[in-house]
């Protein structure tokens, strides 16, 4: 039973690692309709924190390891999904959702890679189920076919469920025995880079008008088609080898 739960969590974590940068980006860029700063703020904060979050974690003095960072990024993403769902009813919650999902997008992929590397070297690597990954991904894609009034809350609900499922794996990795400081030593230059890039990216993105929603719809469905094709093809050739 535990092995099945771990496999389910691995499948969900695989989906998050491969979509956390793209899917929230597409949602927030659709939410950012209008030219006012308030309308653009959720997308701007998500994009900026996603691009600069790595500098922030390198710039603070902490004894955190990659496993702890992975859990923090999952909690941040789950909170971001909850706030994103509430944003469907009160827009300012989208702004907070952009921050937490941006932080999750910055930290989750790299920490997940480090944890997977450790598990592989210790012969503890858990394989996910391709069918489960495909079903979770298609469920997320299903939310995009609805009009905005349903699309946004459904997406954040489905994405939040994927985050919850990921805890099935992470919660059972209690034997992660690596030096607590397996990240680089803190350096104030990273904090300076974080501040500089944050301001520059925020100003750069806020100065551009993001308008053509039709092209983004094509991009969204094209993205889902390619990833679905990739999952199916990977599983097919894996079975052939």
Beta strands, then each sheet from edge to edge (+ up, - down):
end
